[in-house]
C-alpha cells in the first residue's frame, strides 16, 4: 500500500500544480541486470585458430556463447574477431555456383 499511496500522491501533486503527470521511476540506470564486463584487448591476445568460431572464442574468454554472439551481432568486436559466417563480405564458391545455376543474368550484371 505504501508504494501505491506514494505514486498516487505524486500524481495528485502534479495535477494540483498544473504540470503533466509524471509518476515514472526516479532511479533509472541503477536497476536491472548488469552487463558482463571484460577487456576487449583480451581478444587480440587469443590466437586466430581459437577465434575461428564462437564456441572456442567464448571458451578462451570465459564468457557465455550467447553473450559473445549478441555483442558480435551488435558490432562491438568486428575488427578483432576472425569468425566466418556471421557476416560474409565475399560470396563463397558454393554460392557463386548456385547463382550461376539459378540466375545467370544476375551474375553477369555483377561482373
C-alpha positions as CSV (number, residue, x, y, z in Angstrom):
1,X,0.0,0.0,0.0
2,X,2.9,2.4,0.7
3,X,4.1,2.3,-2.9
4,X,0.6,2.8,-4.4
5,X,-0.1,5.7,-2.0
6,X,3.3,7.4,-2.8
7,X,2.7,7.2,-6.5
8,X,-0.9,8.4,-6.1
9,X,0.3,11.4,-4.1
10,X,2.9,12.3,-6.7
11,X,0.2,12.2,-9.4
12,X,-2.2,14.3,-7.4
13,X,0.6,16.9,-6.7
14,X,1.4,17.2,-10.4
15,X,-2.3,17.8,-11.2
16,X,-2.6,20.4,-8.4
17,X,0.4,22.4,-9.7
18,X,-0.8,22.1,-13.3
19,X,2.2,20.0,-14.5
20,X,1.9,17.0,-16.7
21,X,1.6,13.9,-14.6
22,X,4.9,12.0,-14.3
23,X,5.0,9.1,-11.9
24,X,7.9,7.3,-13.6
25,X,10.8,5.9,-11.5
26,X,13.3,8.3,-10.2
27,X,16.2,5.9,-10.2
28,X,16.8,4.9,-13.9
29,X,20.1,3.4,-14.7
30,X,20.7,1.8,-11.3
31,X,18.2,-1.1,-11.7
32,X,18.2,-4.2,-13.9
33,X,20.7,-6.7,-14.9
34,X,24.3,-5.5,-15.1
35,X,26.4,-6.2,-18.2
36,X,29.2,-8.8,-18.0
37,X,32.5,-6.8,-18.1
38,X,35.5,-8.0,-20.0
39,X,38.5,-6.4,-21.6
40,X,38.3,-6.4,-25.5
41,X,42.1,-6.4,-25.6
42,X,42.0,-10.0,-24.3
43,X,40.6,-10.9,-27.7
44,X,43.7,-9.7,-29.5
45,X,45.9,-12.0,-27.4
46,X,44.0,-15.1,-28.4
47,X,45.5,-16.9,-31.5
48,X,43.5,-16.9,-34.7
49,X,42.8,-20.6,-34.6
50,X,41.0,-20.1,-31.3
51,X,38.9,-17.2,-32.8
52,X,37.5,-19.1,-35.8
53,X,34.2,-19.9,-34.1
54,X,32.1,-18.6,-31.3
55,X,32.4,-21.7,-29.2
56,X,36.2,-21.8,-28.9
57,X,36.3,-18.0,-28.6
58,X,33.8,-17.9,-25.7
59,X,35.7,-20.7,-24.0
60,X,39.0,-18.8,-24.3
61,X,37.4,-15.6,-23.0
62,X,35.4,-17.5,-20.3
63,X,32.1,-15.8,-21.2
64,X,28.9,-17.4,-22.4
65,X,28.4,-18.1,-26.1
66,X,25.1,-16.2,-26.2
67,X,26.7,-13.1,-24.7
68,X,29.5,-13.1,-27.1
69,X,27.2,-13.7,-30.1
70,X,25.0,-10.8,-29.1
71,X,27.9,-8.5,-28.8
72,X,29.4,-9.6,-32.2
73,X,26.0,-9.1,-33.9
74,X,25.8,-5.6,-32.4
75,X,29.2,-4.9,-33.9
76,X,31.3,-4.4,-30.8
77,X,34.2,-6.7,-31.9
78,X,34.2,-6.6,-35.7
79,X,37.9,-5.9,-36.2
80,X,39.1,-8.4,-33.6
81,X,37.0,-11.4,-34.5
82,X,38.1,-13.9,-37.1
83,X,34.7,-15.7,-37.1
84,X,33.3,-16.6,-40.5
85,X,29.7,-17.0,-41.2
86,X,28.4,-14.0,-39.2
87,X,28.9,-11.5,-41.9
88,X,30.3,-12.6,-45.2
89,X,31.7,-9.8,-47.3
90,X,32.6,-12.1,-50.2
91,X,30.4,-14.8,-51.6
92,X,31.6,-18.4,-51.2
93,X,32.4,-20.6,-54.2
94,X,29.2,-22.6,-53.4
95,X,27.0,-19.5,-53.5
96,X,28.7,-18.4,-56.8
97,X,27.8,-21.8,-58.3
98,X,24.2,-21.5,-57.0
99,X,23.9,-18.1,-58.5
100,X,25.1,-19.4,-61.9
101,X,22.5,-22.2,-61.8
102,X,19.6,-20.0,-60.6
103,X,20.1,-16.7,-62.2
104,X,22.9,-16.3,-64.8
105,X,21.8,-12.8,-65.7
106,X,22.2,-11.5,-62.2
107,X,25.8,-12.8,-62.0
108,X,26.6,-11.4,-65.4
109,X,25.4,-8.0,-64.4
110,X,27.5,-8.0,-61.2
111,X,30.7,-8.6,-63.2
